[in-house]
Amino acid sequence: METFDWIVIGNGLAGAALSYELARLGLSVLLVDDGNPNSATRCSYGGIAHWSGTNAITRELCQAGIERHRQLSDELGATTEFRELDLLLTLPPDVDGASLTEQYGRFAIAPRLISPQEAQDIEPQLNINAIGGAFTVKHGHVNPVKTIDGFNQAFRRLGGQQMLTAVTGLVRIKDRVTGIMTATQAYAADNVVVAAGGYSRTLLRQTGLSVPLYHTHAEVVTLPQVDQPLRALIMPGVATRFEAEATASDPATDGLWDGPYREISPPILDAGMIQFLDGSTYIGQVSRFRTDLGAETIDAAQSEASIRQGIMPLVPCLANVPGQWRHCLVTFSRDGLPLIGPLPGVEGLHLFAGFTSPFAMLLPIAQRFASWVQGGQQNGSDSLLGQMLITRFSNSPNNPPPR
Ligand SMILES: Cc1cc2nc3c(=O)[nH]c(=O)nc-3n(C[C@H](O)[C@H](O)[C@H](O)COP(=O)(O)OP(=O)(O)OC[C@H]3O[C@@H](n4cnc5c(N)ncnc54)[C@H](O)[C@@H]3O)c2cc1C
């Protein structure tokens, strides 16, 4: 049986980019994905918030990320449909935008406050009566599906192997992981990296490991054909998501994520939308903080109705366009940085998940991660990656280090 240098589990943005970077270094890599059409990446808007760095680490990553996106289609030999467009962060009529200026001023490139009329000049489909103003900034954008496809094609050209099947478990011999199991056979590798997004925590738990990763159930409606052109990416200017994520990832509630089904905090609606170059348009999004993985307990019709209700006042022309409700899991960590690197106490097993703003920051992290592991994983040899290691949460009394 062939022993790969690396097996990468998950072909979302994280696994697609990382498998490519590992193959680019001449390593033998097997990329395995279960083919779920509703991965977070496949449901994503694909916005690149390269302006949103708030500290030295995120500013550096955002800058490196946008530079990479600008030349990625040429590098991969396949278009990612990269472009730069206007982001409109809309404010409800009763919100005084000036009171938020300081908050927006902390970003590397501060979005500027504009009037409802100026917002409509940018996006003619926007209903000015539904907003009190907006913040705007130039945003990057790619087609997420084409970006993954581009990475996969380049990966295979480099000799990488891709397989469509679910990983049912990890092969663990004492304190070493030596490969993966699928329904039909096992595959061996010197290293396995879990890049399975919102499924990563559960997959690792099956091997007796606990990691502080959390997820939302995210719901969008995809409208395959919209005749009216939309120019801007629209998102709410007053976001409740970060507060809700902080509640859901509180160390005090960490254990609930490994127990029976619980709703950790109430659902939120971020009314947003993006149109892709082919006219297809995504409207969203509901996020639910539930510990289960499936969509069985979610009322799809009600969810679609609430998404449509959220966007109807903003962009009335989209309200009745037929579409398909979709559900996916989006993973996040407790501090906004991903959880990457070797799992302490288990040789040969790594994690690469929990990204916030992955379209802005993940590509340089994948590149650095690949160089770092090829160089022998000397902790500290990449001080930036050193701050994303799983071990940073190990000292929390409520969150014991991974077993
Ligand atoms: C509506 C919406 C809009 C968004 N907009 C943006 C945006 O504008 N900008 C931005 O940066 N981010 C955005 N995000 C977030 C972003 O899309 C995700 O954080 C990112 O795509 C996650 O990538 P991932 O590779 O970690 O996970 P995923 O894309 O979920 O990939 C994980 C993969 O692993 C596979 N997998 C899981 N378990 C197994 C198994 N046992 N065996 C084999 N395969 C397995 C899954 O099927 C999946 O293909 C958005 C998300 C949503 C839902």
The ligand as a MOL file (V3000), in Angstrom:
LIG
                    3D

  0  0  0     0  0            999 V3000
M  V30 BEGIN CTAB
M  V30 COUNTS 53 58 0 0 0
M  V30 BEGIN ATOM
M  V30 1 C -23.4710 32.3830 3.2900 0
M  V30 2 C -22.0040 32.4440 3.5970 0
M  V30 3 C -21.2670 33.5320 3.1510 0
M  V30 4 C -19.9160 33.6080 3.4330 0
M  V30 5 N -19.2170 34.6670 2.9400 0
M  V30 6 C -17.8970 34.7480 3.1640 0
M  V30 7 C -17.1520 35.8120 2.5830 0
M  V30 8 O -17.6800 36.6660 1.8680 0
M  V30 9 N -15.8180 35.8460 2.8400 0
M  V30 10 C -15.1870 34.9290 3.6330 0
M  V30 11 O -13.9790 35.0230 3.8260 0
M  V30 12 N -15.8810 33.8930 4.1770 0
M  V30 13 C -17.2040 33.7910 3.9620 0
M  V30 14 N -17.9150 32.7470 4.4900 0
M  V30 15 C -17.2060 31.7660 5.3300 0
M  V30 16 C -16.3840 30.8170 4.4700 0
M  V30 17 O -17.1100 30.4560 3.3330 0
M  V30 18 C -15.9960 29.5610 5.2650 0
M  V30 19 O -15.4170 29.9320 6.4850 0
M  V30 20 C -14.9630 28.7410 4.4980 0
M  V30 21 O -15.4210 28.4840 3.2000 0
M  V30 22 C -14.6740 27.4570 5.2430 0
M  V30 23 O -13.8160 26.6670 4.4640 0
M  V30 24 P -13.3170 25.2560 5.0010 0
M  V30 25 O -12.4930 24.6590 3.9330 0
M  V30 26 O -12.6960 25.4270 6.3400 0
M  V30 27 O -14.6600 24.4150 5.2480 0
M  V30 28 P -15.6710 23.7940 4.1820 0
M  V30 29 O -15.8130 24.6560 2.9980 0
M  V30 30 O -16.9080 23.4320 4.9180 0
M  V30 31 O -14.9380 22.4720 3.7010 0
M  V30 32 C -14.8680 21.3110 4.4860 0
M  V30 33 C -14.9680 20.1140 3.5560 0
M  V30 34 O -14.7280 18.9260 4.2940 0
M  V30 35 C -15.6320 17.9400 3.8460 0
M  V30 36 N -15.7580 16.9140 4.8750 0
M  V30 37 C -16.3080 17.0380 6.1030 0
M  V30 38 N -16.2420 15.8790 6.7720 0
M  V30 39 C -15.6380 14.9880 5.9490 0
M  V30 40 C -15.2910 13.6240 6.0610 0
M  V30 41 N -15.5470 12.9100 7.1780 0
M  V30 42 N -14.6780 13.0200 5.0060 0
M  V30 43 C -14.4020 13.7060 3.8780 0
M  V30 44 N -14.7160 15.0140 3.7170 0
M  V30 45 C -15.3170 15.6530 4.7380 0
M  V30 46 C -16.9060 18.7260 3.6060 0
M  V30 47 O -17.8310 18.0600 2.7800 0
M  V30 48 C -16.3460 19.9800 2.9390 0
M  V30 49 O -16.2410 19.8180 1.5420 0
M  V30 50 C -19.2750 32.6080 4.2010 0
M  V30 51 C -20.0050 31.4970 4.6260 0
M  V30 52 C -21.3500 31.4050 4.3090 0
M  V30 53 C -22.1010 30.2030 4.7440 0
M  V30 END ATOM
M  V30 BEGIN BOND
M  V30 1 1 1 2
M  V30 2 1 2 3
M  V30 3 2 2 52
M  V30 4 2 3 4
M  V30 5 1 4 5
M  V30 6 1 4 50
M  V30 7 2 5 6
M  V30 8 1 6 7
M  V30 9 1 6 13
M  V30 10 2 7 8
M  V30 11 1 7 9
M  V30 12 1 9 10
M  V30 13 2 10 11
M  V30 14 1 10 12
M  V30 15 2 12 13
M  V30 16 1 13 14
M  V30 17 1 14 15
M  V30 18 1 14 50
M  V30 19 1 15 16
M  V30 20 1 16 17
M  V30 21 1 16 18
M  V30 22 1 18 19
M  V30 23 1 18 20
M  V30 24 1 20 21
M  V30 25 1 20 22
M  V30 26 1 22 23
M  V30 27 1 23 24
M  V30 28 2 24 25
M  V30 29 1 24 26
M  V30 30 1 24 27
M  V30 31 1 27 28
M  V30 32 2 28 29
M  V30 33 1 28 30
M  V30 34 1 28 31
M  V30 35 1 31 32
M  V30 36 1 32 33
M  V30 37 1 33 34
M  V30 38 1 33 48
M  V30 39 1 34 35
M  V30 40 1 35 36
M  V30 41 1 35 46
M  V30 42 1 36 37
M  V30 43 1 36 45
M  V30 44 2 37 38
M  V30 45 1 38 39
M  V30 46 1 39 40
M  V30 47 2 39 45
M  V30 48 1 40 41
M  V30 49 2 40 42
M  V30 50 1 42 43
M  V30 51 2 43 44
M  V30 52 1 44 45
M  V30 53 1 46 47
M  V30 54 1 46 48
M  V30 55 1 48 49
M  V30 56 2 50 51
M  V30 57 1 51 52
M  V30 58 1 52 53
M  V30 END BOND
M  V30 END CTAB
M  END
